[in-house]
């Protein structure tokens, strides 16, 4: 679709792209700072957040099965973090920041999904792919400024499994766009 379609709703396009790019950026950086299993678990809560955000912003009706699933997801989260809650040992600041970034990535991905549904209602001609490209350009600028002004690079501190996870994440995003 031509770029002119994006300019019908430029704020929505920027919000869509930025939400997805920041979600992937925060998840990728969360992988660097905390355990991959914890990061993936926290990110996989985005359906929980999507249900809540959909109810708040789109007036979605939540069927009983969705409410049960939300309750089970919250219960699973409590079980996962019970040892840390019981002992007060949340690891070092590095792990706490990684957990927080992974949790934030889940909320950002949910925001992207809710914005995508909303854009289908108010701007059906909006090109999601162009919005994503805008967001990824924004994410690239963030990485550039981090590398430029901190004299470090996020990529330098990534391990091989993190590279593989990010590559697979990128491939999955690409596959969704192609589909």
OpenMM code with the backbone's topology and positions (N, CA, C; nanometers):
from openmm import Vec3, app, unit

residues = "UNK UNK UNK UNK UNK UNK UNK UNK UNK UNK UNK UNK UNK UNK UNK UNK UNK UNK UNK UNK UNK UNK UNK UNK UNK UNK UNK UNK UNK UNK UNK UNK UNK UNK UNK UNK UNK UNK UNK UNK UNK UNK UNK UNK UNK UNK UNK UNK UNK UNK UNK UNK UNK UNK UNK UNK UNK UNK UNK UNK UNK UNK UNK UNK UNK UNK UNK UNK UNK UNK UNK UNK UNK UNK UNK UNK UNK UNK UNK UNK UNK UNK UNK UNK UNK UNK UNK UNK UNK UNK UNK UNK UNK UNK UNK UNK UNK UNK UNK UNK UNK UNK UNK UNK UNK UNK UNK UNK UNK UNK UNK UNK UNK UNK UNK UNK UNK UNK UNK UNK UNK UNK UNK UNK UNK UNK UNK UNK UNK UNK UNK UNK UNK UNK UNK UNK UNK UNK UNK UNK UNK UNK UNK UNK UNK UNK UNK UNK UNK UNK UNK UNK UNK UNK UNK UNK UNK UNK UNK UNK UNK UNK UNK UNK UNK UNK UNK UNK UNK UNK UNK UNK UNK UNK UNK UNK UNK UNK UNK".split()
positions = [
    Vec3(0.0843, -0.1181, 0.0000),
    Vec3(0.0000, 0.0000, 0.0000),
    Vec3(0.0888, 0.1244, 0.0000),
    Vec3(0.0437, 0.2291, -0.0643),
    Vec3(0.1267, 0.3497, -0.0710),
    Vec3(0.1411, 0.4170, 0.0646),
    Vec3(0.2494, 0.4902, 0.0770),
    Vec3(0.2748, 0.5626, 0.2018),
    Vec3(0.1653, 0.6630, 0.2341),
    Vec3(0.0959, 0.7115, 0.1324),
    Vec3(-0.0078, 0.8119, 0.1573),
    Vec3(-0.1176, 0.7580, 0.2485),
    Vec3(-0.1387, 0.6254, 0.2489),
    Vec3(-0.2398, 0.5672, 0.3366),
    Vec3(-0.1987, 0.5792, 0.4833),
    Vec3(-0.0704, 0.5721, 0.5087),
    Vec3(-0.0234, 0.5837, 0.6462),
    Vec3(-0.0485, 0.7234, 0.6990),
    Vec3(-0.0371, 0.8238, 0.6135),
    Vec3(-0.0528, 0.9613, 0.6590),
    Vec3(-0.1969, 0.9963, 0.6946),
    Vec3(-0.2924, 0.9071, 0.6668),
    Vec3(-0.4294, 0.9294, 0.7116),
    Vec3(-0.4370, 0.9216, 0.8638),
    Vec3(-0.3521, 0.8418, 0.9225),
    Vec3(-0.3513, 0.8267, 1.0682),
    Vec3(-0.2066, 0.8175, 1.1163),
    Vec3(-0.1292, 0.9270, 1.1027),
    Vec3(0.0136, 0.9182, 1.1352),
    Vec3(0.0427, 0.8879, 1.2815),
    Vec3(-0.0383, 0.9380, 1.3704),
    Vec3(-0.0149, 0.9113, 1.5125),
    Vec3(-0.0377, 0.7634, 1.5423),
    Vec3(-0.1420, 0.7082, 1.4842),
    Vec3(-0.1717, 0.5665, 1.5028),
    Vec3(-0.0612, 0.4807, 1.4427),
    Vec3(-0.0126, 0.5191, 1.3266),
    Vec3(0.0959, 0.4433, 1.2632),
    Vec3(0.2216, 0.4453, 1.3485),
    Vec3(0.2564, 0.5616, 1.4007),
    Vec3(0.3750, 0.5716, 1.4853),
    Vec3(0.3562, 0.4939, 1.6151),
    Vec3(0.2367, 0.5012, 1.6723),
    Vec3(0.2096, 0.4285, 1.7968),
    Vec3(0.2186, 0.2781, 1.7750),
    Vec3(0.1623, 0.2305, 1.6649),
    Vec3(0.1686, 0.0876, 1.6334),
    Vec3(0.3129, 0.0406, 1.6188),
    Vec3(0.3866, 0.1094, 1.5359),
    Vec3(0.5251, 0.0685, 1.5116),
    Vec3(0.6112, 0.0809, 1.6357),
    Vec3(0.5919, 0.1874, 1.7100),
    Vec3(0.6722, 0.2083, 1.8298),
    Vec3(0.6405, 0.1054, 1.9369),
    Vec3(0.5142, 0.0718, 1.9539),
    Vec3(0.4769, -0.0275, 2.0544),
    Vec3(0.5414, -0.1621, 2.0233),
    Vec3(0.5359, -0.2036, 1.8974),
    Vec3(0.5954, -0.3331, 1.8640),
    Vec3(0.7470, -0.3284, 1.8724),
    Vec3(0.8059, -0.2225, 1.8220),
    Vec3(0.9517, -0.2131, 1.8254),
    Vec3(1.0032, -0.2073, 1.9686),
    Vec3(0.9383, -0.1286, 2.0527),
    Vec3(0.9816, -0.1203, 2.1921),
    Vec3(0.9565, -0.2513, 2.2661),
    Vec3(0.8506, -0.3232, 2.2295),
    Vec3(0.8257, -0.4537, 2.2907),
    Vec3(0.9389, -0.5506, 2.2579),
    Vec3(0.9776, -0.5552, 2.1321),
    Vec3(1.0840, -0.6473, 2.0917),
    Vec3(1.2182, -0.6019, 2.1472),
    Vec3(1.2413, -0.4717, 2.1491),
    Vec3(1.3649, -0.4181, 2.2051),
    Vec3(1.3750, -0.4522, 2.3538),
    Vec3(1.2675, -0.4277, 2.4298),
    Vec3(1.2729, -0.4537, 2.5741),
    Vec3(1.2832, -0.6033, 2.6031),
    Vec3(1.2188, -0.6870, 2.5227),
    Vec3(1.2321, -0.8313, 2.5418),
    Vec3(1.3749, -0.8760, 2.5119),
    Vec3(1.4315, -0.8264, 2.4038),
    Vec3(1.5689, -0.8637, 2.3675),
    Vec3(1.6671, -0.8211, 2.4753),
    Vec3(1.6508, -0.7017, 2.5277),
    Vec3(1.7396, -0.6548, 2.6335),
    Vec3(1.7114, -0.7274, 2.7644),
    Vec3(1.5842, -0.7658, 2.7863),
    Vec3(1.5500, -0.8480, 2.9023),
    Vec3(1.6213, -0.9811, 2.8996),
    Vec3(1.6366, -1.0397, 2.7787),
    Vec3(1.7122, -1.1646, 2.7635),
    Vec3(1.8561, -1.1485, 2.8115),
    Vec3(1.9122, -1.0327, 2.7867),
    Vec3(2.0506, -1.0078, 2.8249),
    Vec3(2.0639, -0.9986, 2.9768),
    Vec3(1.9635, -0.9441, 3.0431),
    Vec3(1.9745, -0.9133, 3.1856),
    Vec3(1.9227, -1.0212, 3.2798),
    Vec3(1.8340, -1.1070, 3.2335),
    Vec3(1.7755, -1.2065, 3.3231),
    Vec3(1.7782, -1.3432, 3.2564),
    Vec3(1.7227, -1.4416, 3.3237),
    Vec3(1.7176, -1.5767, 3.2691),
    Vec3(1.6197, -1.5811, 3.1523),
    Vec3(1.6557, -1.6535, 3.0485),
    Vec3(1.5701, -1.6604, 2.9294),
    Vec3(1.4334, -1.7192, 2.9637),
    Vec3(1.4307, -1.8199, 3.0505),
    Vec3(1.3026, -1.8812, 3.0858),
    Vec3(1.2095, -1.7799, 3.1536),
    Vec3(1.2640, -1.6952, 3.2379),
    Vec3(1.1831, -1.5932, 3.3049),
    Vec3(1.1364, -1.4883, 3.2048),
    Vec3(1.2275, -1.4461, 3.1162),
    Vec3(1.1921, -1.3450, 3.0161),
    Vec3(1.0804, -1.3951, 2.9249),
    Vec3(1.0924, -1.5195, 2.8800),
    Vec3(0.9905, -1.5747, 2.7902),
    Vec3(0.8574, -1.5899, 2.8638),
    Vec3(0.8641, -1.6361, 2.9891),
    Vec3(0.7414, -1.6507, 3.0672),
    Vec3(0.6708, -1.5166, 3.0832),
    Vec3(0.7451, -1.4143, 3.1218),
    Vec3(0.6833, -1.2828, 3.1422),
    Vec3(0.6285, -1.2263, 3.0119),
    Vec3(0.7014, -1.2461, 2.9018),
    Vec3(0.6518, -1.1975, 2.7732),
    Vec3(0.5264, -1.2729, 2.7311),
    Vec3(0.5207, -1.4017, 2.7627),
    Vec3(0.4057, -1.4818, 2.7187),
    Vec3(0.2775, -1.4466, 2.7936),
    Vec3(0.2856, -1.3537, 2.8863),
    Vec3(0.1648, -1.3059, 2.9543),
    Vec3(0.0876, -1.2038, 2.8704),
    Vec3(0.1360, -1.1724, 2.7491),
    Vec3(0.0677, -1.0685, 2.6715),
    Vec3(-0.0775, -1.1017, 2.6372),
    Vec3(-0.1183, -1.2288, 2.6250),
    Vec3(-0.2631, -1.2496, 2.6077),
    Vec3(-0.3440, -1.2051, 2.7301),
    Vec3(-0.2860, -1.2231, 2.8488),
    Vec3(-0.3507, -1.1752, 2.9712),
    Vec3(-0.3687, -1.0240, 2.9649),
    Vec3(-0.2613, -0.9551, 2.9316),
    Vec3(-0.2687, -0.8092, 2.9226),
    Vec3(-0.3605, -0.7648, 2.8090),
    Vec3(-0.3597, -0.8389, 2.6998),
    Vec3(-0.4476, -0.8027, 2.5868),
    Vec3(-0.5937, -0.8122, 2.6261),
    Vec3(-0.6277, -0.9150, 2.7015),
    Vec3(-0.7659, -0.9279, 2.7469),
    Vec3(-0.8074, -0.8108, 2.8349),
    Vec3(-0.7184, -0.7734, 2.9254),
    Vec3(-0.7490, -0.6615, 3.0158),
    Vec3(-0.7550, -0.5299, 2.9389),
    Vec3(-0.6555, -0.5050, 2.8525),
    Vec3(-0.6544, -0.3802, 2.7752),
    Vec3(-0.7706, -0.3740, 2.6766),
    Vec3(-0.8056, -0.4886, 2.6182),
    Vec3(-0.9205, -0.4926, 2.5273),
    Vec3(-1.0496, -0.4573, 2.5994),
    Vec3(-1.0619, -0.5037, 2.7224),
    Vec3(-1.1811, -0.4706, 2.8023),
    Vec3(-1.1839, -0.3213, 2.8346),
    Vec3(-1.0678, -0.2659, 2.8702),
    Vec3(-1.0612, -0.1254, 2.9108),
    Vec3(-1.0803, -0.0315, 2.7916),
    Vec3(-1.0062, -0.0552, 2.6819),
    Vec3(-1.0036, 0.0417, 2.5723),
    Vec3(-1.1000, 0.0123, 2.4583),
    Vec3(-1.1358, -0.1138, 2.4378),
    Vec3(-1.2235, -0.1472, 2.3255),
    Vec3(-1.3606, -0.1969, 2.3703),
    Vec3(-1.3845, -0.1954, 2.5013),
    Vec3(-1.5107, -0.2447, 2.5570),
    Vec3(-1.5404, -0.3887, 2.5170),
    Vec3(-1.4368, -0.4707, 2.5074),
    Vec3(-1.4559, -0.6117, 2.4758),
    Vec3(-1.5315, -0.6799, 2.5892),
    Vec3(-1.6165, -0.7692, 2.5516),
    Vec3(-1.6832, -0.8525, 2.6514),
    Vec3(-1.5920, -0.9717, 2.6774),
    Vec3(-1.5691, -1.0001, 2.8027),
    Vec3(-1.4834, -1.1122, 2.8387),
    Vec3(-1.5712, -1.2318, 2.8755),
    Vec3(-1.5717, -1.3354, 2.7899),
    Vec3(-1.6509, -1.4538, 2.8234),
    Vec3(-1.5924, -1.5254, 2.9467),
    Vec3(-1.6707, -1.6133, 3.0018),
    Vec3(-1.6308, -1.6839, 3.1229),
    Vec3(-1.4991, -1.7596, 3.1020),
    Vec3(-1.4806, -1.8209, 2.9861),
    Vec3(-1.3570, -1.8964, 2.9609),
    Vec3(-1.2345, -1.8046, 2.9610),
    Vec3(-1.2516, -1.6804, 2.9143),
    Vec3(-1.1408, -1.5851, 2.9158),
    Vec3(-1.1094, -1.5433, 3.0589),
    Vec3(-1.2109, -1.5212, 3.1383),
    Vec3(-1.1895, -1.4862, 3.2784),
    Vec3(-1.1187, -1.5994, 3.3531),
    Vec3(-1.1561, -1.7228, 3.3238),
    Vec3(-1.0890, -1.8380, 3.3847),
    Vec3(-0.9433, -1.8437, 3.3402),
    Vec3(-0.9191, -1.8194, 3.2122),
    Vec3(-0.7813, -1.8197, 3.1606),
    Vec3(-0.6987, -1.7076, 3.2250),
    Vec3(-0.7586, -1.5911, 3.2436),
    Vec3(-0.6892, -1.4805, 3.3105),
    Vec3(-0.6538, -1.5188, 3.4537),
    Vec3(-0.7474, -1.5812, 3.5233),
    Vec3(-0.7217, -1.6241, 3.6608),
    Vec3(-0.6087, -1.7272, 3.6656),
    Vec3(-0.6104, -1.8235, 3.5747),
    Vec3(-0.5053, -1.9261, 3.5710),
    Vec3(-0.3704, -1.8630, 3.5394),
    Vec3(-0.3678, -1.7658, 3.4485),
    Vec3(-0.2413, -1.6989, 3.4146),
    Vec3(-0.1846, -1.6245, 3.5351),
    Vec3(-0.2701, -1.5575, 3.6089),
    Vec3(-0.2236, -1.4873, 3.7291),
    Vec3(-0.1751, -1.5873, 3.8334),
    Vec3(-0.2461, -1.6981, 3.8487),
    Vec3(-0.2050, -1.8030, 3.9421),
    Vec3(-0.0691, -1.8605, 3.9026),
    Vec3(-0.0493, -1.8850, 3.7737),
    Vec3(0.0797, -1.9365, 3.7254),
    Vec3(0.1921, -1.8368, 3.7521),
    Vec3(0.1633, -1.7102, 3.7359),
    Vec3(0.2645, -1.6084, 3.7612),
    Vec3(0.3024, -1.6074, 3.9093),
    Vec3(0.2039, -1.6203, 3.9957),
    Vec3(0.2322, -1.6249, 4.1390),
    Vec3(0.3135, -1.7493, 4.1754),
    Vec3(0.2791, -1.8631, 4.1153),
    Vec3(0.3552, -1.9858, 4.1410),
    Vec3(0.4994, -1.9698, 4.0938),
    Vec3(0.5178, -1.9103, 3.9781),
    Vec3(0.6523, -1.8924, 3.9223),
    Vec3(0.7388, -1.8049, 4.0128),
    Vec3(0.6791, -1.7007, 4.0688),
    Vec3(0.7567, -1.6062, 4.1482),
    Vec3(0.7415, -1.6251, 4.2987),
    Vec3(0.6715, -1.7311, 4.3416),
    Vec3(0.6533, -1.7528, 4.4840),
    Vec3(0.7860, -1.7674, 4.5593),
    Vec3(0.8809, -1.8457, 4.5105),
    Vec3(1.0073, -1.8563, 4.5856),
    Vec3(1.0743, -1.7203, 4.6086),
    Vec3(1.0724, -1.6361, 4.5086),
    Vec3(1.1318, -1.5033, 4.5236),
    Vec3(1.0505, -1.4179, 4.6205),
    Vec3(0.9184, -1.4281, 4.6127),
    Vec3(0.8329, -1.3497, 4.7023),
    Vec3(0.8476, -1.3969, 4.8468),
    Vec3(0.8574, -1.5292, 4.8665),
    Vec3(0.8652, -1.5845, 5.0021),
    Vec3(0.9988, -1.5516, 5.0691),
    Vec3(1.1065, -1.5554, 4.9933),
    Vec3(1.2392, -1.5325, 5.0516),
    Vec3(1.2833, -1.3871, 5.0429),
    Vec3(1.2198, -1.3111, 4.9572),
    Vec3(1.2626, -1.1720, 4.9378),
    Vec3(1.3883, -1.1616, 4.8541),
    Vec3(1.4314, -1.2732, 4.7962),
    Vec3(1.5529, -1.2749, 4.7139),
    Vec3(1.5122, -1.2621, 4.5674),
    Vec3(1.5259, -1.1439, 4.5137),
    Vec3(1.4880, -1.1183, 4.3756),
    Vec3(1.6088, -1.1154, 4.2831),
    Vec3(1.7205, -1.1686, 4.3302),
    Vec3(1.8422, -1.1633, 4.2504),
    Vec3(1.9029, -1.0249, 4.2607),
    Vec3(1.9981, -1.0017, 4.1779),
    Vec3(2.0609, -0.8709, 4.1770),
    Vec3(1.9805, -0.7712, 4.0967),
    Vec3(2.0290, -0.6471, 4.0935),
    Vec3(1.9584, -0.5444, 4.0162),
    Vec3(1.9486, -0.5812, 3.8687),
    Vec3(2.0506, -0.6509, 3.8178),
    Vec3(2.0498, -0.6908, 3.6763),
    Vec3(1.9293, -0.7786, 3.6455),
    Vec3(1.9037, -0.8800, 3.7285),
    Vec3(1.7902, -0.9694, 3.7055),
    Vec3(1.6575, -0.8954, 3.7236),
    Vec3(1.6525, -0.8074, 3.8228),
    Vec3(1.5282, -0.7327, 3.8451),
    Vec3(1.4954, -0.6441, 3.7253),
    Vec3(1.5963, -0.5774, 3.6700),
    Vec3(1.5732, -0.4943, 3.5510),
    Vec3(1.5325, -0.5803, 3.4320),
    Vec3(1.5949, -0.6964, 3.4188),
    Vec3(1.5591, -0.7878, 3.3099),
    Vec3(1.4165, -0.8368, 3.3224),
    Vec3(1.3761, -0.8715, 3.4454),
    Vec3(1.2377, -0.9141, 3.4684),
    Vec3(1.1409, -0.8004, 3.4367),
    Vec3(1.1752, -0.6810, 3.4828),
    Vec3(1.0890, -0.5656, 3.4578),
    Vec3(1.0772, -0.5363, 3.3081),
    Vec3(1.1905, -0.5406, 3.2368),
    Vec3(1.1864, -0.5165, 3.0920),
    Vec3(1.1039, -0.6230, 3.0208),
    Vec3(1.1155, -0.7476, 3.0631),
    Vec3(1.0385, -0.8553, 3.0002),
    Vec3(0.8897, -0.8369, 3.0255),
    Vec3(0.8543, -0.7947, 3.1466),
    Vec3(0.7140, -0.7692, 3.1801),
    Vec3(0.6605, -0.6509, 3.0991),
    Vec3(0.7407, -0.5464, 3.0898),
    Vec3(0.7017, -0.4289, 3.0109),
    Vec3(0.6857, -0.4669, 2.8637),
    Vec3(0.7725, -0.5568, 2.8141),
    Vec3(0.7602, -0.5993, 2.6737),
    Vec3(0.6268, -0.6675, 2.6490),
    Vec3(0.5785, -0.7409, 2.7486),
    Vec3(0.4479, -0.8058, 2.7360),
    Vec3(0.3361, -0.7029, 2.7252),
    Vec3(0.3430, -0.5999, 2.8081),
    Vec3(0.2407, -0.4947, 2.8037),
    Vec3(0.2492, -0.4182, 2.6715),
    Vec3(0.3709, -0.3919, 2.6246),
    Vec3(0.3869, -0.3214, 2.4971),
    Vec3(0.3353, -0.4038, 2.3798),
    Vec3(0.3596, -0.5357, 2.3815),
    Vec3(0.3080, -0.6202, 2.2728),
    Vec3(0.1555, -0.6228, 2.2780),
    Vec3(0.0989, -0.6260, 2.3979),
    Vec3(-0.0469, -0.6193, 2.4109),
    Vec3(-0.0999, -0.4863, 2.3586),
    Vec3(-0.0275, -0.3800, 2.3869),
    Vec3(-0.0667, -0.2480, 2.3359),
    Vec3(-0.0654, -0.2476, 2.1842),
    Vec3(0.0373, -0.3092, 2.1249),
    Vec3(0.0437, -0.3194, 1.9790),
    Vec3(-0.0793, -0.3933, 1.9254),
    Vec3(-0.1129, -0.5056, 1.9874),
    Vec3(-0.2264, -0.5847, 1.9399),
    Vec3(-0.3578, -0.5086, 1.9536),
    Vec3(-0.3761, -0.4381, 2.0642),
    Vec3(-0.4986, -0.3597, 2.0845),
    Vec3(-0.5036, -0.2435, 1.9849),
    Vec3(-0.3881, -0.1782, 1.9640),
    Vec3(-0.3833, -0.0688, 1.8653),
    Vec3(-0.4117, -0.1206, 1.7245),
    Vec3(-0.3631, -0.2396, 1.6926),
    Vec3(-0.3887, -0.2972, 1.5603),
    Vec3(-0.5383, -0.3237, 1.5418),
    Vec3(-0.6026, -0.3754, 1.6451),
    Vec3(-0.7475, -0.3977, 1.6363),
    Vec3(-0.8226, -0.2651, 1.6254),
    Vec3(-0.7785, -0.1675, 1.7020),
    Vec3(-0.8418, -0.0352, 1.6978),
    Vec3(-0.8236, 0.0289, 1.5600),
    Vec3(-0.7044, 0.0158, 1.5035),
    Vec3(-0.6800, 0.0762, 1.3719),
    Vec3(-0.7657, 0.0114, 1.2650),
    Vec3(-0.7982, -0.1163, 1.2814),
    Vec3(-0.8874, -0.1829, 1.1866),
    Vec3(-1.0258, -0.1207, 1.1847),
    Vec3(-1.0644, -0.0604, 1.2967),
    Vec3(-1.1956, 0.0046, 1.3052),
    Vec3(-1.1922, 0.1481, 1.2530),
    Vec3(-1.0894, 0.2244, 1.2926),
    Vec3(-1.0885, 0.3670, 1.2607),
    Vec3(-1.0088, 0.4010, 1.1351),
    Vec3(-0.9134, 0.3175, 1.0997),
    Vec3(-0.8319, 0.3441, 0.9804),
    Vec3(-0.8033, 0.2117, 0.9097),
    Vec3(-0.9074, 0.1523, 0.8484),
    Vec3(-0.8899, 0.0188, 0.7900),
    Vec3(-0.7865, 0.0129, 0.6776),
    Vec3(-0.7535, 0.1261, 0.6168),
    Vec3(-0.6550, 0.1260, 0.5090),
    Vec3(-0.5120, 0.1442, 0.5591),
    Vec3(-0.4954, 0.1569, 0.6894),
    Vec3(-0.3624, 0.1762, 0.7461),
    Vec3(-0.2775, 0.0516, 0.7229),
    Vec3(-0.1604, 0.0718, 0.6687),
    Vec3(-0.0700, -0.0392, 0.6413),
    Vec3(0.0073, -0.0730, 0.7684),
    Vec3(-0.0208, -0.1896, 0.8245),
    Vec3(0.0475, -0.2327, 0.9466),
    Vec3(0.1963, -0.2511, 0.9195),
    Vec3(0.2311, -0.3001, 0.8002),
    Vec3(0.3728, -0.3220, 0.7680),
    Vec3(0.4508, -0.1911, 0.7677),
    Vec3(0.3911, -0.0851, 0.7139),
    Vec3(0.4591, 0.0442, 0.7130),
    Vec3(0.4698, 0.0973, 0.8558),
    Vec3(0.3667, 0.0746, 0.9359),
    Vec3(0.3723, 0.1152, 1.0761),
    Vec3(0.4848, 0.0431, 1.1481),
    Vec3(0.4998, -0.0856, 1.1207),
    Vec3(0.6070, -0.1623, 1.1840),
    Vec3(0.7432, -0.1125, 1.1376),
    Vec3(0.7553, -0.0833, 1.0114),
    Vec3(0.8827, -0.0319, 0.9610),
    Vec3(0.9173, 0.1002, 1.0286),
    Vec3(0.8165, 0.1844, 1.0504),
    Vec3(0.8377, 0.3106, 1.1217),
    Vec3(0.8874, 0.2837, 1.2630),
    Vec3(0.8244, 0.1890, 1.3281),
    Vec3(0.8652, 0.1547, 1.4642),
    Vec3(1.0039, 0.0959, 1.4711),
    Vec3(1.0380, 0.0120, 1.3747),
    Vec3(1.1717, -0.0469, 1.3766),
    Vec3(1.2780, 0.0577, 1.3458),
    Vec3(1.2445, 0.1562, 1.2650),
    Vec3(1.3382, 0.2669, 1.2435),
    Vec3(1.3576, 0.3435, 1.3745),
    Vec3(1.2496, 0.3633, 1.4482),
    Vec3(1.2560, 0.4278, 1.5796),
    Vec3(1.3428, 0.3460, 1.6758),
    Vec3(1.3247, 0.2143, 1.6753),
    Vec3(1.4047, 0.1258, 1.7607),
    Vec3(1.5520, 0.1322, 1.7237),
    Vec3(1.5816, 0.1398, 1.5961),
    Vec3(1.7198, 0.1509, 1.5511),
    Vec3(1.7827, 0.2795, 1.6016),
    Vec3(1.7061, 0.3885, 1.5998),
    Vec3(1.7569, 0.5145, 1.6546),
    Vec3(1.7874, 0.5032, 1.8030),
    Vec3(1.7015, 0.4336, 1.8770),
    Vec3(1.7262, 0.4132, 2.0201),
    Vec3(1.8576, 0.3391, 2.0404),
    Vec3(1.8754, 0.2297, 1.9658),
    Vec3(2.0000, 0.1519, 1.9775),
    Vec3(2.1213, 0.2352, 1.9385),
    Vec3(2.1067, 0.3187, 1.8359),
    Vec3(2.2175, 0.4036, 1.7935),
    Vec3(2.2590, 0.4982, 1.9060),
    Vec3(2.1596, 0.5638, 1.9682),
    Vec3(2.1920, 0.6583, 2.0745),
    Vec3(2.2478, 0.5890, 2.1982),
    Vec3(2.2004, 0.4685, 2.2277),
    Vec3(2.2580, 0.3938, 2.3401),
    Vec3(2.4042, 0.3634, 2.3116),
    Vec3(2.4322, 0.3149, 2.1921),
    Vec3(2.5709, 0.2820, 2.1571),
    Vec3(2.6578, 0.4063, 2.1495),
    Vec3(2.6053, 0.5165, 2.0982),
    Vec3(2.6821, 0.6384, 2.0788),
    Vec3(2.7174, 0.7063, 2.2111),
    Vec3(2.6185, 0.7185, 2.3001),
    Vec3(2.6403, 0.7978, 2.4204),
    Vec3(2.6837, 0.7172, 2.5423),
    Vec3(2.6732, 0.5855, 2.5369),
    Vec3(2.7187, 0.5064, 2.6511),
    Vec3(2.8497, 0.4347, 2.6197),
    Vec3(2.8997, 0.4506, 2.4985),
    Vec3(3.0222, 0.3831, 2.4538),
    Vec3(3.0134, 0.2321, 2.4713),
    Vec3(2.8924, 0.1792, 2.4667),
    Vec3(2.8712, 0.0350, 2.4717),
    Vec3(2.7709, -0.0007, 2.3638),
    Vec3(2.7517, -0.1273, 2.3487),
    Vec3(2.6525, -0.1745, 2.2542),
    Vec3(2.5726, -0.2860, 2.3196),
    Vec3(2.4426, -0.2852, 2.3006),
    Vec3(2.3591, -0.3936, 2.3510),
    Vec3(2.4056, -0.5247, 2.2900),
    Vec3(2.4452, -0.5210, 2.1646),
    Vec3(2.4839, -0.6425, 2.0939),
    Vec3(2.6122, -0.7018, 2.1513),
    Vec3(2.7056, -0.6182, 2.2001),
    Vec3(2.8304, -0.6699, 2.2547),
    Vec3(2.8081, -0.7610, 2.3740),
    Vec3(2.7043, -0.7372, 2.4530),
    Vec3(2.6834, -0.8158, 2.5739),
    Vec3(2.5902, -0.9352, 2.5515),
    Vec3(2.5476, -0.9574, 2.4283),
    Vec3(2.4573, -1.0688, 2.4009),
    Vec3(2.5353, -1.1974, 2.3799),
    Vec3(2.4798, -1.3061, 2.4295),
    Vec3(2.5400, -1.4372, 2.4114),
    Vec3(2.4808, -1.5021, 2.2862),
    Vec3(2.5389, -1.6142, 2.2459),
    Vec3(2.4903, -1.6844, 2.1277),
    Vec3(2.3424, -1.7227, 2.1397),
    Vec3(2.2967, -1.7769, 2.2556),
    Vec3(2.1529, -1.8066, 2.2648),
    Vec3(2.0643, -1.6829, 2.2483),
    Vec3(2.1113, -1.5676, 2.2964),
    Vec3(2.0333, -1.4442, 2.2787),
    Vec3(2.0264, -1.4048, 2.1319),
    Vec3(2.1400, -1.4178, 2.0611),
    Vec3(2.1387, -1.3901, 1.9172),
    Vec3(2.0387, -1.4805, 1.8468),
    Vec3(2.0407, -1.6093, 1.8819),
    Vec3(1.9502, -1.7056, 1.8177),
    Vec3(1.8057, -1.6709, 1.8499),
    Vec3(1.7778, -1.6380, 1.9785),
    Vec3(1.6406, -1.6018, 2.0178),
    Vec3(1.5938, -1.4777, 1.9427),
    Vec3(1.6812, -1.3781, 1.9309),
    Vec3(1.6432, -1.2554, 1.8587),
    Vec3(1.6220, -1.2833, 1.7109),
    Vec3(1.7074, -1.3678, 1.6540),
    Vec3(1.6917, -1.4019, 1.5124),
    Vec3(1.5600, -1.4758, 1.4895),
    Vec3(1.5289, -1.5720, 1.5770),
    Vec3(1.4026, -1.6447, 1.5631),
    Vec3(1.2833, -1.5522, 1.5847),
    Vec3(1.2978, -1.4586, 1.6779),
    Vec3(1.1916, -1.3604, 1.7006),
    Vec3(1.1697, -1.2774, 1.5748),
    Vec3(1.2797, -1.2332, 1.5147),
    Vec3(1.2689, -1.1562, 1.3905),
    Vec3(1.2060, -1.2360, 1.2791),
    Vec3(1.2433, -1.3645, 1.2695),
    Vec3(1.1834, -1.4495, 1.1664),
    Vec3(1.0347, -1.4683, 1.1901),
    Vec3(0.9948, -1.4824, 1.3178),
    Vec3(0.8518, -1.5015, 1.3450),
    Vec3(0.7736, -1.3747, 1.3107),
    Vec3(0.8302, -1.2582, 1.3403),
    Vec3(0.7629, -1.1329, 1.3047),
    Vec3(0.7508, -1.1230, 1.1527),
    Vec3(0.8580, -1.1593, 1.0820),
    Vec3(0.8548, -1.1580, 0.9360),
    Vec3(0.7518, -1.2558, 0.8802),
    Vec3(0.7420, -1.3731, 0.9413),
    Vec3(0.6456, -1.4730, 0.8946),
    Vec3(0.5034, -1.4247, 0.9126),
    Vec3(0.4768, -1.3570, 1.0239),
    Vec3(0.3429, -1.3020, 1.0470),
    Vec3(0.3099, -1.1963, 0.9420),
    Vec3(0.4095, -1.1125, 0.9095),
    Vec3(0.3849, -1.0086, 0.8089),
    Vec3(0.3609, -1.0671, 0.6717),
    Vec3(0.4326, -1.1745, 0.6386),
    Vec3(0.4134, -1.2374, 0.5070),
    Vec3(0.2768, -1.3038, 0.5000),
    Vec3(0.2361, -1.3670, 0.6111),
    Vec3(0.1055, -1.4336, 0.6148),
    Vec3(-0.0018, -1.3278, 0.6041),
] * unit.nanometer
topology = app.Topology()
chain = topology.addChain("A")
for resn in residues:
    res = topology.addResidue(resn, chain)
    for name in ("N", "CA", "C"):
        topology.addAtom(name, app.Element.getBySymbol(name[0]), res)
